Amino acid sequence: MILALVEDLIFLSKIEETAKVLGIPVQAAGVADVVARVRDNPVRGLLIDLNHRSGRAVELIEQLKSEGGTAAIPLVGFLSHVQTDLAASARAAGCDMVLARSAFVKQLPELLANLEGQQPEASPPVP
């Protein structure tokens, strides 16, 4: 399973629809429960909107990367392409991949397949 820490319902819907086409389980997670869900479930990756309204995205990355059981889980963050300081902070905190939203959407099928451990056959269209 892949978790998505995303508040924008339209963007979350795009992620879920792409995952559905690929047959990959994706579940939305909230700030309050993301750490516990990652600890307690076989999570293959976490998609993080670095612009999360809570302002805790970078803090969560640091927490997940500092804990033994969760440090190896791939974290993929996305943000506006002009937010270079936030991108640098996320990378410094341990985010494995930081992408502009446009690149994230374009690469979403491949990202999901890679996180799930699948080889993408042909990229399905992004809904």
C-alpha positions as CSV (number, residue, x, y, z in Angstrom):
1,M,0.0,0.0,0.0
2,I,1.0,3.6,-0.7
3,L,-0.1,6.4,1.5
4,A,-0.9,9.9,0.3
5,L,-0.6,12.9,2.6
6,V,-2.6,15.2,0.3
7,E,-5.4,17.7,1.3
8,D,-6.3,18.9,-2.2
9,L,-9.2,16.6,-3.0
10,I,-8.9,17.1,-6.8
11,F,-5.2,16.2,-6.7
12,L,-5.9,13.3,-4.4
13,S,-8.5,12.1,-6.8
14,K,-6.0,12.2,-9.6
15,I,-3.6,10.1,-7.6
16,E,-6.3,7.6,-6.6
17,E,-7.6,7.2,-10.2
18,T,-4.1,6.7,-11.6
19,A,-3.5,4.1,-8.9
20,K,-6.8,2.4,-9.7
21,V,-5.9,2.1,-13.4
22,L,-2.6,0.5,-12.3
23,G,-4.2,-1.8,-9.7
24,I,-2.1,-0.3,-6.9
25,P,-3.6,0.4,-3.5
26,V,-3.3,4.0,-2.4
27,Q,-4.9,5.4,0.7
28,A,-5.2,9.0,2.0
29,A,-3.6,9.7,5.3
30,G,-3.9,12.6,7.7
31,V,-1.1,14.4,9.5
32,A,-2.3,13.0,12.9
33,D,-2.2,9.4,11.8
34,V,0.5,9.1,9.1
35,V,3.3,8.1,11.4
36,A,1.3,5.4,13.2
37,R,-0.1,4.1,9.9
38,V,3.4,3.8,8.5
39,R,4.6,2.0,11.6
40,D,1.7,-0.4,11.8
41,N,1.2,-1.3,8.1
42,P,3.3,-2.6,5.2
43,V,3.6,0.7,3.5
44,R,5.7,0.8,0.3
45,G,5.9,4.6,-0.1
46,L,4.5,7.9,1.0
47,L,3.4,10.7,-1.3
48,I,3.6,14.0,0.5
49,D,2.2,17.4,-0.5
50,L,4.9,19.6,0.8
51,N,2.4,22.5,0.9
52,H,0.2,20.6,3.4
53,R,-1.8,23.1,5.3
54,S,-0.5,21.8,8.6
55,G,2.9,23.2,7.8
56,R,4.3,19.9,9.2
57,A,5.4,18.1,6.1
58,V,9.1,18.6,6.6
59,E,8.8,17.8,10.3
60,L,7.0,14.5,9.4
61,I,9.8,13.7,6.9
62,E,12.4,14.2,9.6
63,Q,10.5,12.1,12.0
64,L,9.9,9.2,9.6
65,K,13.6,9.2,8.5
66,S,14.9,9.2,12.1
67,E,12.9,6.2,13.2
68,G,14.4,2.7,12.6
69,G,11.2,1.0,11.3
70,T,10.2,3.8,9.0
71,A,13.5,5.2,7.7
72,A,13.6,2.9,4.7
73,I,10.2,3.8,3.3
74,P,10.5,5.9,0.2
75,L,9.1,9.4,0.5
76,V,8.1,11.4,-2.6
77,G,7.3,15.1,-2.0
78,F,5.8,17.5,-4.5
79,L,5.3,21.3,-4.5
80,S,5.2,24.3,-6.7
81,H,8.3,24.6,-8.9
82,V,9.0,28.1,-7.5
83,Q,9.4,26.9,-3.9
84,T,13.1,26.2,-4.0
85,D,13.7,26.8,-0.3
86,L,11.0,24.3,0.7
87,A,12.4,21.8,-1.8
88,A,15.8,22.2,-0.2
89,S,14.4,21.8,3.3
90,A,12.5,18.6,2.3
91,R,15.7,17.1,0.8
92,A,17.7,18.0,3.8
93,A,15.1,16.4,6.0
94,G,15.5,13.1,4.1
95,C,12.8,13.3,1.4
96,D,13.9,10.8,-1.2
97,M,12.5,12.6,-4.2
98,V,11.2,16.1,-4.5
99,L,9.3,17.1,-7.6
100,A,7.4,20.0,-9.0
101,R,3.7,19.3,-9.2
102,S,3.7,19.2,-13.0
103,A,6.6,16.7,-13.0
104,F,4.9,14.6,-10.3
105,V,1.7,14.4,-12.4
106,K,3.6,13.5,-15.5
107,Q,5.6,10.8,-13.8
108,L,2.8,9.6,-11.5
109,P,2.2,6.2,-13.2
110,E,5.9,5.3,-13.1
111,L,6.3,6.6,-9.6
112,L,3.4,4.5,-8.3
113,A,4.6,1.4,-10.2
114,N,8.1,1.8,-8.9
115,L,6.9,2.3,-5.3
116,E,4.7,-0.8,-5.6
117,G,7.6,-2.8,-7.0
118,Q,6.0,-3.2,-10.4
119,Q,7.5,-2.7,-13.8
120,P,5.3,-0.3,-15.8
121,E,4.4,-2.0,-19.1
122,A,3.1,1.1,-20.8
123,S,2.2,4.3,-19.1
124,P,-1.6,4.6,-18.9
125,P,-3.0,8.0,-19.5
126,V,-3.2,10.2,-16.4
127,P,-6.8,10.8,-15.5
